[in-house]
Amino acid sequence: MTIASRSVLFISALTIAGCMSVSEVQQVDRDTYIVSASAKGNTINNQELMIASAKKAREFCAQKGLDMLQVEGLLSHRGIGDREMMFNFRCVPK
């Protein structure tokens, strides 16, 4: 197998397998934050994107001794199989 055909096989395997990444939390205004989870490929569903975003938001608020309150969740498509969940939230007293 040549190097070129190995590269094509590797890239194809990554595309089929899919991958997900979660951004760092960013402050939108005084008490509202946003975090996003994005996926390439079709092996990761939209619910997994929402759960990954919410988990990062909960962890962020817990570090401040607060609870997380979801404000909004927006799903966008950026091409075939590429999706991003934008998760807006606030940290509120327990």
Secondary structure, 3 states (H helix, E strand, C coil): CCHHHHHHHHHHHHHHHCEEEECCCEECCCCEEEEEEEEECCCCCHHHHHHHHHHHHHHHHHHCCCEEEEEEEEEEECCCCCEEEEEEEEEECC
